[in-house]
Amino acid sequence: MNINLINNYVGPTKGYHWVESWLFSTNCQNMSILYGMFSLFSGLVGLSLSVLMRIELSSPNPQMLMHNGQLWNVLMTAHALFMVFYLVMPMTMGALANYLVPLQMGSNDTAFPRMNNLAFVVLLPSMLFAVLSCLIDEGPGSGWTLYPPLTSLQSHSGSSMDMAMFALHLSGLSSIFGAINLMVTIINMRANGMDYSKLPLFVWSVLMTAVLMMLALPVLAAGLTMLLMDRNFNTSFFVVSGGGDPLLYEHIFWFFGHPEVYILIVPVFGVVSQIVQVYAKKPMFGKMGMIYAMASIGFLGFCVWSHHMFTVGLDADKRKQTSWFFVKKILLYNCLTGNLNMVNITKEKLLTPHLGEHTYIYKYMNGIKSILYFRIMVWNWFVKLWAGNFTLLNIMKTRIKNKNSHLNMKEVNYNFNYNSTPKNIMIKNMKDMDLGYYMAGLIEGNGNMEKEEMMMNFNMKDMQNLYKLKKLIGYGKMLKNSSMVKLYFNSKESRLRMYKLMNGKLLGPFKHQQLINQKYDMEFNIPIKPMMDKKKFNIYNNAWLTGFADANSQFKVYLTKSKTNKYNWEEIKTVLMMNQKNDYLLQIIKEQMGGNMYNNTQMDTGGRPGVFNYNSTSLKVSHNIMKYFDIYSPLHNSKYIQYLKWRKVYNMMMNKKHNKDLEKIKSMKKFLDLMN
């Protein structure tokens, strides 16, 4: 079988059996569908077992099991194992994560497609062993916790218990493979410009869950291995007569078992947060708080396992102290989960699609606790109510500040991270598609295409990045003079490369007409594609504006005394300026980003006839500029440095530090004036 065809397979094709085609697929969407089908089947099996138990409990008299207590224990054990290990975990970390994480991060696939396939394939024999363990001998009737001595040879002498433990081993192995794959995908395969602060909450929840799985599942595997050795190799880890301690297994199991609760629920936190954002049509308030809460929940999940063991006699002399230690950890835990859920509530409108999501939030927050933990329940309610009130106060405080701000902050989207620093990494990872848009913008900003040559002029300060750009394109020659560097392409191969990159990506009619006039289509036997439709063109989706700005833009800061401000503060403006001989391209930039455009009828400083000028005029336009250039950063060293200084001034304004740090702003303004 040709495995290369199967690797990129997106559905059954003629010539291959459809079972093999799906089973050996490494496409993440295909794997998501397989995980989903597997989870639904496992859920139906677990549901059928639950129905049998409910039928048996429907009357005081025996219904179906005829007083067979072992069969009842087997049904309960199998139901729990199927629901936890074969329904919820494959559904959240298999189906949902495989389908949504690459899409939300802009990745084509996961980091290790073959490992992704292996993680699913290992689940199949795992579930087979789990089913067979219930059908042979007396079945595993120890409960899903597999406590010794219920799992010892004296209680279950057949091979059914060994088979159930081996099934859990394989399930854990599958989950670890999947966790490694998702962790590496999220860390290494994000789209250009997407740092961790910009990851969607669902992706964050998957990352946290993957870390929990990596830390918790090996602990379960160690406990199961010791159980198997006690049963088959005459060891005494948990055998009291041999000096073992059954309580040790409880510690091992619940050190895994409590994080397992959050392995199951944290992805659901992410799903609910995503639903809230979509139907509220607003960005999530307190996103970073939710991320820190999820991370803290993961950490504290490994610190509170003994609250499952308060009745076993924990260190009788110090039991009160031990119990109170875990109670305090639980209270802290509840603060974090309260923060997660109250943040979800505070910024949405009550629409019909929210009913299910609100049911989840309120049931989670006000769930029925055991009577033994009545005091904890009261504190739980109080702490979560406090967390919600604190969140609401923060919203009100923020809105009051914004209303009174002389900077007119209402124009700005607060979900944007102003304090992050953009990384100029685009030139290292630029693909041909982005490179084509960039070169099209560059040549439309300050370039020329002739019959035998394409050329652009650059500042001498940009020499280093020009070498990188030349390396990316694979062709080009540089000619230096006293103040400028000319990058030109005069060989047939280099012009063909540039023509292929830019064809169909030019936005204005003037350079497009140059291509037609120079008959590049006849020379290279490749038809000239029409220029981009300005009505359909989205400036935020490609690197065209980066090239245009690198060729012809200035980042400036203006300081003026405000006549209306009673405090006599300096009025600060951050402005992006561009100019062209015609208004076609500048008009498109103005329509999509905002700003002003005017025709300079006087002679400009270079002695040329008047040109059309564009400049950004408000904080909202500056925000749009930052939103774009943080993803598609300027490539040339001088423009990139200008942008960082300009952005720093903008950050000071947004953080209301511009009056305290006025001298710093003046020095940066002076620097930008010199650079321009």
C-alpha positions as CSV (number, residue, x, y, z in Angstrom):
1,M,0.0,0.0,0.0
2,N,1.3,3.5,-0.9
3,I,1.4,5.1,2.5
4,N,2.2,8.6,1.0
5,L,-1.2,8.7,-0.6
6,I,-2.8,7.9,2.7
7,N,-0.9,10.5,4.7
8,N,-2.7,13.4,3.0
9,Y,-6.0,11.6,2.6
10,V,-9.2,13.6,3.2
11,G,-11.8,10.9,2.5
12,P,-12.4,7.6,0.8
13,T,-11.0,7.4,-2.7
14,K,-11.4,4.8,-5.4
15,G,-8.7,2.1,-5.3
16,Y,-8.3,1.9,-1.5
17,H,-10.6,0.2,0.9
18,W,-12.4,2.9,2.9
19,V,-11.7,1.3,6.3
20,E,-7.9,1.4,5.6
21,S,-8.1,4.9,4.2
22,W,-9.7,6.3,7.3
23,L,-7.7,4.1,9.8
24,F,-4.3,5.1,8.4
25,S,-5.2,8.8,7.8
26,T,-3.0,11.4,9.4
27,N,-5.1,14.4,8.6
28,C,-6.2,16.1,11.8
29,Q,-9.8,16.7,10.6
30,N,-10.1,13.0,9.7
31,M,-8.7,12.0,13.1
32,S,-11.2,14.3,14.8
33,I,-14.1,12.5,13.0
34,L,-12.7,9.1,14.0
35,Y,-12.3,10.2,17.7
36,G,-15.9,11.6,17.6
37,M,-17.3,8.3,16.2
38,F,-15.3,6.3,18.8
39,S,-16.5,8.5,21.6
40,L,-20.1,8.3,20.6
41,F,-19.9,4.5,20.4
42,S,-18.2,4.3,23.8
43,G,-20.9,6.7,25.2
44,L,-23.7,4.4,23.9
45,V,-22.0,1.4,25.6
46,G,-21.7,3.3,28.9
47,L,-25.3,4.5,28.5
48,S,-26.6,1.0,28.0
49,L,-24.8,-0.2,31.2
50,S,-26.3,2.8,33.0
51,V,-29.8,1.9,31.8
52,L,-29.3,-1.7,33.1
53,M,-28.3,-0.4,36.5
54,R,-31.3,2.0,36.6
55,I,-33.7,-0.7,35.6
56,E,-32.3,-2.8,38.4
57,L,-32.8,0.1,40.9
58,S,-36.3,0.9,39.6
59,S,-37.9,-1.6,42.1
60,P,-37.0,-3.0,45.5
61,N,-37.2,-6.5,44.0
62,P,-34.6,-8.0,41.7
63,Q,-35.3,-7.0,38.1
64,M,-32.5,-8.4,35.8
65,L,-29.4,-9.3,37.9
66,M,-31.2,-11.8,40.2
67,H,-29.2,-10.9,43.3
68,N,-25.9,-11.2,41.5
69,G,-23.8,-8.6,43.4
70,Q,-20.6,-9.3,41.4
71,L,-22.4,-8.6,38.1
72,W,-23.7,-5.3,39.6
73,N,-20.1,-4.3,40.5
74,V,-18.9,-5.2,37.0
75,L,-21.6,-3.1,35.4
76,M,-20.7,-0.1,37.7
77,T,-17.0,-0.5,37.0
78,A,-17.4,-0.8,33.3
79,H,-19.8,2.1,33.1
80,A,-17.3,4.4,34.9
81,L,-14.3,3.3,32.8
82,F,-16.2,3.8,29.5
83,M,-17.5,7.2,30.4
84,V,-14.2,8.6,31.7
85,F,-11.5,7.0,29.5
86,Y,-13.4,6.2,26.3
87,L,-16.1,8.9,26.0
88,V,-15.1,12.2,27.6
89,M,-11.3,12.2,27.1
90,P,-11.4,11.2,23.4
91,M,-14.2,13.6,22.8
92,T,-12.6,16.7,24.3
93,M,-8.8,16.1,23.7
94,G,-9.4,13.9,20.6
95,A,-12.4,15.1,18.6
96,L,-12.7,18.8,19.6
97,A,-8.9,19.5,20.1
98,N,-7.9,17.9,16.8
99,Y,-10.5,19.8,14.8
100,L,-10.4,23.3,16.4
101,V,-6.9,23.9,17.7
102,P,-5.2,23.9,14.2
103,L,-8.0,26.0,12.8
104,Q,-7.9,28.6,15.6
105,M,-4.1,28.9,15.4
106,G,-3.8,29.1,11.6
107,S,-2.0,25.8,11.3
108,N,-2.4,23.2,8.5
109,D,-2.2,20.2,10.8
110,T,-0.8,19.0,14.1
111,A,2.9,18.8,14.8
112,F,3.1,15.0,14.7
113,P,0.4,13.6,12.4
114,R,1.7,9.9,12.7
115,M,1.7,10.1,16.4
116,N,-1.8,11.5,16.2
117,N,-2.9,8.5,14.2
118,L,-1.0,6.2,16.6
119,A,-2.8,7.7,19.6
120,F,-6.2,6.8,18.1
121,V,-5.1,3.3,16.9
122,V,-3.9,2.4,20.4
123,L,-7.4,3.2,21.7
124,L,-9.0,0.5,19.7
125,P,-7.3,-2.5,21.3
126,S,-7.7,-0.7,24.7
127,M,-11.5,-0.6,24.4
128,L,-11.5,-4.2,23.1
129,F,-9.6,-5.4,26.2
130,A,-12.0,-3.4,28.4
131,V,-15.0,-5.1,26.8
132,L,-13.4,-8.5,26.9
133,S,-12.5,-8.1,30.6
134,C,-16.2,-7.8,31.4
135,L,-17.1,-11.0,29.4
136,I,-14.5,-13.4,30.8
137,D,-14.3,-15.1,34.2
138,E,-16.3,-13.1,36.8
139,G,-15.4,-9.6,35.4
140,P,-13.7,-6.7,37.1
141,G,-15.9,-5.8,40.0
142,S,-13.7,-3.6,42.1
143,G,-15.1,-0.2,41.1
144,W,-13.4,2.2,38.7
145,T,-10.8,3.1,41.4
146,L,-9.4,-0.4,41.4
147,Y,-8.6,-0.4,45.1
148,P,-6.7,-3.3,46.6
149,P,-7.4,-5.7,48.2
150,L,-10.5,-5.8,45.8
151,T,-8.1,-6.2,42.9
152,S,-5.9,-8.8,44.6
153,L,-5.8,-12.5,43.6
154,Q,-7.9,-13.4,46.6
155,S,-10.8,-11.2,45.3
156,H,-10.4,-11.6,41.6
157,S,-8.4,-14.7,40.7
158,G,-9.1,-14.8,37.0
159,S,-7.6,-12.8,34.1
160,S,-10.4,-10.3,33.8
161,M,-8.8,-7.9,36.3
162,D,-5.4,-8.1,34.5
163,M,-7.1,-7.4,31.2
164,A,-8.9,-4.3,32.6
165,M,-5.7,-2.9,34.0
166,F,-3.9,-3.5,30.7
167,A,-6.8,-1.7,28.9
168,L,-6.2,1.3,31.1
169,H,-2.5,1.2,30.4
170,L,-3.1,1.4,26.7
171,S,-5.7,4.2,27.2
172,G,-3.1,6.2,29.2
173,L,-0.5,5.6,26.5
174,S,-2.9,6.9,23.8
175,S,-3.7,10.0,25.9
176,I,0.0,10.8,26.5
177,F,0.7,10.5,22.7
178,G,-2.2,12.9,22.1
179,A,-1.0,15.3,24.8
180,I,2.5,15.5,23.4
181,N,1.2,16.2,19.9
182,L,-1.1,19.0,21.0
183,M,1.5,20.6,23.3
184,V,4.1,20.8,20.5
185,T,1.5,22.0,18.0
186,I,0.4,24.9,20.3
187,I,4.0,25.8,21.2
188,N,5.6,25.6,17.7
189,M,2.9,26.0,15.1
190,R,1.1,29.2,15.8
191,A,0.5,31.7,12.9
192,N,2.9,34.5,12.4
193,G,2.3,37.3,14.9
194,M,0.2,35.1,17.2
195,D,1.9,35.1,20.6
196,Y,0.6,33.3,23.7
197,S,-1.5,36.3,24.8
198,K,-3.5,36.1,21.5
199,L,-4.3,32.4,21.7
200,P,-8.1,31.7,22.0
201,L,-9.2,30.5,25.4
202,F,-10.1,27.1,24.0
203,V,-6.5,26.6,22.8
204,W,-5.3,27.6,26.2
205,S,-7.6,25.1,27.9
206,V,-6.3,22.4,25.6
207,L,-2.7,23.3,26.5
208,M,-3.4,23.2,30.2
209,T,-5.2,19.9,29.9
210,A,-2.3,18.4,27.9
211,V,0.1,19.4,30.7
212,L,-2.2,17.8,33.3
213,M,-2.3,14.6,31.3
214,M,1.5,14.5,30.9
215,L,1.9,14.8,34.7
216,A,-1.0,12.7,35.9
217,L,-1.3,9.7,33.6
218,P,2.2,8.3,34.3
219,V,1.3,8.2,38.0
220,L,-1.7,6.1,37.3
221,A,0.4,3.8,35.1
222,A,2.9,3.4,38.0
223,G,0.0,2.4,40.3
224,L,-1.4,-0.1,37.8
225,T,2.0,-1.6,37.2
226,M,2.5,-2.2,40.9
227,L,-1.0,-3.8,41.1
228,L,-0.1,-6.1,38.2
229,M,3.2,-7.0,39.8
230,D,1.4,-7.9,43.1
231,R,-1.0,-10.1,41.2
232,N,1.5,-11.8,38.9
233,F,5.0,-11.5,40.3
234,N,4.5,-12.1,44.0
235,T,5.5,-8.6,45.1
236,S,3.9,-6.9,48.1
237,F,3.4,-3.2,47.3
238,F,-0.1,-3.2,48.6
239,V,-0.3,-6.6,50.3
240,V,-0.5,-6.1,54.1
241,S,0.7,-9.7,54.9
242,G,3.9,-8.9,52.9
243,G,4.5,-5.5,54.5
244,G,2.7,-3.5,51.9
245,D,0.2,-0.6,52.4
246,P,-3.1,-0.5,50.6
247,L,-3.4,3.2,51.6
248,L,-0.4,3.9,49.3
249,Y,-2.4,2.9,46.3
250,E,-5.2,5.4,47.3
251,H,-2.6,8.2,47.4
252,I,-1.2,7.2,44.0
253,F,-4.7,6.8,42.5
254,W,-6.1,10.1,43.8
255,F,-2.9,12.0,42.9
256,F,-4.0,11.1,39.4
257,G,-7.7,11.1,40.1
258,H,-8.2,14.6,41.1
259,P,-6.3,16.2,38.2
260,E,-8.3,13.8,36.0
261,V,-11.5,15.7,37.1
262,Y,-9.9,18.8,35.6
263,I,-8.6,16.9,32.5
264,L,-12.3,16.3,31.9
265,I,-13.7,19.8,32.7
266,V,-11.0,22.3,31.7
267,P,-11.6,21.8,27.9
268,V,-15.3,22.4,28.7
269,F,-14.3,25.7,30.3
270,G,-12.7,26.7,27.0
271,V,-15.7,25.6,24.9
272,V,-18.1,27.6,27.1
273,S,-15.9,30.7,26.9
274,Q,-15.9,30.4,23.1
275,I,-19.7,30.1,23.1
276,V,-20.0,33.2,25.3
277,Q,-17.8,35.3,23.0
278,V,-19.6,34.2,19.8
279,Y,-23.2,34.9,21.0
280,A,-22.3,38.0,23.1
281,K,-20.5,39.3,20.0
282,K,-17.9,40.8,22.3
283,P,-14.3,40.0,23.3
284,M,-13.9,38.1,26.5
285,F,-13.4,40.4,29.5
286,G,-10.6,39.3,31.8
287,K,-9.0,36.9,29.4
288,M,-5.6,36.9,31.1
289,G,-7.3,36.3,34.4
290,M,-9.0,33.3,33.0
291,I,-5.7,31.9,31.7
292,Y,-4.0,32.4,35.0
293,A,-7.0,30.8,36.8
294,M,-6.8,27.7,34.5
295,A,-3.1,27.4,35.1
296,S,-3.6,27.7,38.8
297,I,-6.4,25.1,38.8
298,G,-4.0,22.7,37.1
299,F,-1.3,23.3,39.7
300,L,-3.6,23.1,42.7
301,G,-5.2,20.0,41.3
302,F,-2.1,18.1,42.4
303,C,-2.3,19.6,45.9
304,V,-5.8,18.5,47.1
305,W,-6.0,14.8,46.3
306,S,-6.5,13.8,49.9
307,H,-9.9,15.4,50.2
308,H,-11.1,12.1,48.6
309,M,-9.5,10.3,51.6
310,F,-10.8,12.1,54.7
311,T,-12.4,8.9,56.1
312,V,-9.4,6.6,55.8
313,G,-7.6,7.7,58.9
314,L,-4.9,10.1,57.5
315,D,-2.1,10.1,60.1
316,A,-4.4,9.9,63.2
317,D,-2.2,12.1,65.4
318,K,-2.2,15.0,63.0
319,R,-5.5,14.4,61.2
320,K,-7.0,17.7,62.1
321,Q,-4.0,19.6,60.7
322,T,-3.8,17.5,57.6
323,S,-7.5,17.9,56.9
324,W,-7.4,21.7,57.4
325,F,-4.5,22.0,55.1
326,F,-6.5,20.4,52.3
327,V,-9.6,22.4,53.2
328,K,-7.7,25.6,52.7
329,K,-6.5,24.4,49.3
330,I,-10.1,23.6,48.3
331,L,-11.2,27.1,49.3
332,L,-8.4,28.6,47.1
333,Y,-9.5,26.3,44.3
334,N,-13.1,27.6,44.6
335,C,-11.9,31.2,44.2
336,L,-10.3,30.3,40.9
337,T,-13.2,28.3,39.5
338,G,-15.5,31.2,40.6
339,N,-13.4,33.6,38.7
340,L,-13.6,31.5,35.6
341,N,-17.3,31.2,35.6
342,M,-18.2,34.8,36.8
343,V,-16.0,36.2,34.1
344,N,-18.0,34.2,31.6
345,I,-21.3,35.7,32.9
346,T,-20.5,39.4,33.2
347,K,-20.3,40.6,29.6
348,E,-23.0,38.7,27.7
349,K,-26.6,39.3,26.7
350,L,-29.2,36.8,27.7
351,L,-30.1,35.2,24.4
352,T,-31.9,31.9,23.8
353,P,-28.7,30.0,22.7
354,H,-27.2,30.8,26.1
355,L,-29.6,28.6,28.0
356,G,-27.4,25.6,27.9
357,E,-24.3,27.6,28.7
358,H,-25.9,29.4,31.6
359,T,-27.2,26.1,33.0
360,Y,-23.6,24.9,33.0
361,I,-22.3,28.0,34.8
362,Y,-24.9,28.2,37.5
363,K,-25.0,24.5,38.2
364,Y,-21.3,24.4,38.4
365,M,-21.2,27.3,40.8
366,N,-24.1,26.3,43.0
367,G,-23.8,22.5,42.8
368,I,-25.1,20.4,45.7
369,K,-22.3,19.6,48.1
370,S,-22.1,16.8,50.6
371,I,-23.7,17.5,54.0
372,L,-20.3,16.6,55.6
373,Y,-18.9,19.7,53.8
374,F,-21.7,22.1,54.6
375,R,-19.3,24.8,55.8
376,I,-17.2,24.4,52.7
377,M,-20.3,24.8,50.6
378,V,-21.2,28.1,52.3
379,W,-17.7,29.4,51.9
380,N,-17.7,28.2,48.3
381,W,-20.9,30.2,47.6
382,F,-19.6,33.3,49.4
383,V,-16.1,33.2,47.7
384,K,-17.6,32.8,44.2
385,L,-20.1,35.6,44.8
386,W,-17.3,37.8,45.9
387,A,-15.3,36.9,42.8
388,G,-18.2,37.9,40.6
389,N,-18.8,41.2,42.5
390,F,-15.1,42.0,42.2
391,T,-15.3,41.4,38.4
392,L,-18.4,43.6,38.1
393,L,-16.7,46.4,40.1
394,N,-13.7,46.2,37.8
395,I,-15.9,46.6,34.7
396,M,-17.7,49.7,36.3
397,K,-14.3,51.2,37.3
398,T,-12.9,50.7,33.8
399,R,-16.0,52.3,32.2
400,I,-15.9,55.3,34.5
401,K,-12.2,55.9,33.8
402,N,-12.8,55.6,30.1
403,K,-15.7,58.0,30.2
404,N,-13.7,60.7,32.0
405,S,-10.5,60.3,30.0
406,H,-9.4,63.3,27.8
407,L,-7.9,60.8,25.4
408,N,-11.4,59.7,24.2
409,M,-10.6,56.0,25.0
410,K,-14.1,54.9,23.9
411,E,-12.7,54.6,20.4
412,V,-10.3,51.8,21.4
413,N,-10.9,48.0,21.7
414,Y,-9.7,47.1,25.2
415,N,-9.1,43.5,24.4
416,F,-5.9,44.5,22.6
417,N,-2.7,43.9,24.4
418,Y,-0.9,47.3,24.2
419,N,2.1,46.4,26.3
420,S,3.3,43.4,24.3
421,T,6.3,43.9,22.0
422,P,5.9,42.8,18.4
423,K,8.6,40.4,17.1
424,N,10.1,41.1,13.7
425,I,10.0,37.4,12.8
426,M,8.0,37.6,9.6
427,I,11.0,37.8,7.3
428,K,12.3,34.5,8.7
429,N,9.1,32.6,8.2
430,M,7.6,34.3,5.1
431,K,6.0,31.9,2.6
432,D,5.7,32.7,-1.1
433,M,2.1,33.9,-0.7
434,D,3.0,36.5,1.9
435,L,6.2,37.3,0.0
436,G,4.2,38.0,-3.2
437,Y,1.9,40.4,-1.4
438,Y,4.8,42.1,0.3
439,M,6.7,42.6,-3.0
440,A,3.6,43.8,-4.8
441,G,3.1,46.5,-2.1
442,L,6.8,47.3,-2.2
443,I,6.9,47.9,-5.9
444,E,3.6,49.8,-5.9
445,G,5.0,52.0,-3.2
446,N,8.4,52.8,-4.6
447,G,9.3,50.6,-7.5
448,N,9.4,50.4,-11.3
449,M,9.0,47.7,-13.9
450,E,10.7,48.0,-17.3
451,K,11.2,45.5,-20.2
452,E,14.6,44.2,-19.0
453,E,14.6,45.2,-15.3
454,M,12.5,45.5,-12.1
455,M,14.0,47.8,-9.4
456,M,13.4,49.4,-6.0
457,N,15.3,52.0,-4.0
458,F,16.1,51.6,-0.2
459,N,17.8,53.5,2.6
460,M,21.4,52.5,3.4
461,K,20.3,51.6,6.9
462,D,18.3,48.7,5.5
463,M,21.2,46.8,4.0
464,Q,21.0,43.9,6.4
465,N,17.4,43.1,5.8
466,L,17.9,43.6,2.0
467,Y,20.3,40.7,2.1
468,K,17.7,38.6,3.8
469,L,15.0,39.6,1.3
470,K,17.3,38.8,-1.5
471,K,17.9,35.4,0.0
472,L,14.2,34.8,0.3
473,I,13.5,35.7,-3.3
474,G,16.5,33.7,-4.5
475,Y,17.6,36.4,-7.0
476,G,18.5,40.0,-7.2
477,K,21.5,42.4,-7.3
478,M,22.3,45.4,-5.1
479,L,24.0,48.6,-6.3
480,K,25.1,51.1,-3.6
481,N,25.6,54.8,-3.9
482,S,26.3,57.5,-1.2
483,S,22.9,57.4,0.5
484,M,20.7,54.8,-1.3
485,V,20.8,51.1,-2.2
486,K,19.2,49.9,-5.4
487,L,17.8,46.4,-5.5
488,Y,17.2,45.3,-9.1
489,F,16.3,42.1,-11.0
490,N,17.6,42.1,-14.6
491,S,18.1,38.5,-15.4
492,K,15.3,36.5,-17.1
493,E,15.1,34.0,-14.2
494,S,14.9,36.8,-11.5
495,R,12.2,38.7,-13.4
496,L,10.3,35.4,-13.9
497,R,10.5,34.8,-10.1
498,M,9.2,38.3,-9.3
499,Y,6.5,38.1,-12.0
500,K,5.2,34.8,-10.5
501,L,5.3,36.2,-7.0
502,M,3.4,39.4,-7.8
503,N,1.0,38.2,-10.5
504,G,-2.6,38.7,-9.3
505,K,-1.5,40.5,-6.2
506,L,-1.2,44.1,-7.5
507,L,-3.8,46.4,-6.1
508,G,-3.5,49.5,-8.2
509,P,-3.9,50.0,-12.0
510,F,-0.6,51.7,-12.7
511,K,1.9,49.0,-12.0
512,H,-0.6,46.5,-13.4
513,Q,-0.5,48.5,-16.7
514,Q,3.3,48.4,-16.6
515,L,3.2,44.6,-16.6
516,I,0.9,44.7,-19.7
517,N,2.9,47.3,-21.5
518,Q,6.2,45.4,-21.0
519,K,4.5,42.2,-22.3
520,Y,5.6,40.0,-19.5
521,D,2.9,37.5,-20.3
522,M,4.3,37.0,-23.8
523,E,7.9,36.7,-22.6
524,F,7.2,34.1,-20.0
525,N,4.1,32.5,-21.6
526,I,2.1,33.0,-18.3
527,P,-1.1,35.1,-18.6
528,I,-1.3,38.3,-16.5
529,K,-3.9,37.9,-13.8
530,P,-6.3,40.8,-13.2
531,M,-5.5,43.1,-10.3
532,M,-7.2,42.7,-7.0
533,D,-10.7,43.9,-6.6
534,K,-10.6,46.8,-4.1
535,K,-14.2,46.0,-2.9
536,K,-13.2,42.4,-1.9
537,F,-9.7,43.2,-0.8
538,N,-9.1,43.0,3.0
539,I,-6.0,44.9,4.0
540,Y,-5.7,43.0,7.3
541,N,-5.3,39.6,5.7
542,N,-2.0,39.9,3.9
543,A,1.4,41.6,3.8
544,W,0.6,44.1,1.0
545,L,0.5,47.1,3.3
546,T,3.8,46.1,5.0
547,G,5.5,46.3,1.6
548,F,3.8,49.6,0.7
549,A,4.8,51.1,4.1
550,D,8.4,49.9,3.8
551,A,8.6,51.7,0.5
552,N,6.8,54.9,1.4
553,S,5.8,55.7,4.9
554,Q,6.8,57.7,8.0
555,F,5.9,57.0,11.6
556,K,5.7,60.4,13.4
557,V,4.8,61.8,16.8
558,Y,3.4,65.4,17.2
559,L,3.3,67.4,20.4
560,T,1.1,70.5,20.7
561,K,-0.1,72.6,23.5
562,S,-3.8,72.1,24.1
563,K,-5.8,75.4,24.2
564,T,-8.9,73.7,25.8
565,N,-7.1,71.6,28.5
566,K,-7.3,73.3,31.9
567,Y,-4.2,71.4,33.0
568,N,-2.1,72.8,30.1
569,W,-1.0,69.3,29.1
570,E,0.8,68.6,25.9
571,E,-1.5,67.1,23.3
572,I,0.2,64.0,21.7
573,K,-0.6,62.5,18.4
574,T,0.8,59.3,16.8
575,V,0.6,59.6,13.1
576,L,1.5,57.3,10.1
577,M,2.1,59.3,7.0
578,M,2.3,58.1,3.3
579,N,2.3,60.0,0.0
580,Q,1.7,59.0,-3.6
581,K,1.3,60.8,-7.0
582,N,-2.2,59.5,-7.2
583,D,-4.9,58.8,-4.7
584,Y,-6.1,55.3,-5.7
585,L,-4.1,53.2,-3.2
586,L,-4.3,55.8,-0.4
587,Q,-8.1,55.9,-0.8
588,I,-8.3,52.1,-0.2
589,I,-6.0,52.4,2.9
590,K,-8.2,55.3,4.2
591,E,-11.5,53.3,3.7
592,Q,-10.2,50.2,5.5
593,M,-8.1,51.7,8.3
594,G,-9.5,55.2,8.7
595,G,-7.5,58.5,8.6
596,N,-7.4,61.6,6.4
597,M,-6.2,62.2,2.8
598,Y,-5.6,65.5,1.1
599,N,-3.9,66.8,-2.0
600,N,-0.8,68.9,-1.4
601,T,-1.1,71.6,-4.1
602,Q,2.2,73.2,-3.1
603,M,5.6,71.9,-4.1
604,D,6.8,69.3,-1.6
605,T,10.2,69.4,0.1
606,G,11.8,67.4,-2.7
607,G,10.9,69.9,-5.3
608,R,8.4,67.5,-7.0
609,P,4.9,68.6,-8.0
610,G,2.2,68.3,-5.3
611,V,1.3,64.8,-4.2
612,F,-1.6,63.1,-2.3
613,N,-0.9,62.6,1.4
614,Y,-2.4,60.2,3.9
615,N,-2.1,60.4,7.6
616,S,-3.8,58.7,10.6
617,T,-5.7,61.1,12.7
618,S,-7.1,59.5,15.9
619,L,-6.4,56.8,18.5
620,K,-8.8,54.5,16.8
621,V,-6.8,54.7,13.5
622,S,-3.5,54.3,15.4
623,H,-5.1,51.2,17.1
624,N,-5.9,49.8,13.6
625,I,-2.4,50.4,12.5
626,M,-1.0,48.6,15.5
627,K,-3.4,45.8,15.0
628,Y,-2.0,45.3,11.5
629,F,1.7,45.9,12.0
630,D,1.9,43.7,15.1
631,I,1.1,40.8,12.8
632,Y,2.8,42.0,9.6
633,S,5.7,43.9,11.1
634,P,7.8,46.2,8.8
635,L,10.8,44.2,7.5
636,H,13.4,46.9,7.0
637,N,15.5,47.8,10.0
638,S,14.9,51.5,9.9
639,K,11.1,51.2,9.5
640,Y,10.9,48.5,12.2
641,I,12.8,50.7,14.7
642,Q,10.5,53.7,13.8
643,Y,7.5,51.5,14.4
644,L,8.7,50.3,17.8
645,K,9.3,53.9,19.0
646,W,6.0,55.1,17.6
647,R,4.3,52.1,19.3
648,K,6.0,52.8,22.6
649,V,4.6,56.4,22.6
650,Y,1.1,55.0,21.9
651,N,1.5,52.5,24.8
652,M,2.3,55.4,27.1
653,M,-0.8,57.2,26.0
654,M,-3.0,54.1,26.5
655,N,-1.5,53.5,30.0
656,K,-1.9,57.2,30.9
657,K,1.8,57.6,31.5
658,H,2.3,60.2,28.7
659,N,2.3,63.3,31.1
660,K,4.6,61.7,33.6
661,D,7.0,60.5,30.9
662,L,6.8,63.6,28.6
663,E,10.5,64.0,28.4
664,K,10.9,60.4,27.1
665,I,8.2,61.1,24.5
666,K,10.0,64.2,23.4
667,S,13.3,62.3,23.0
668,M,11.5,59.6,21.0
669,K,9.9,62.3,18.8
670,K,13.3,63.8,18.2
671,F,14.7,60.3,17.2
672,L,11.8,59.7,14.8
673,D,12.3,63.1,13.2
674,L,16.0,62.3,12.6
675,M,15.1,58.8,11.2
676,N,12.6,60.3,8.8
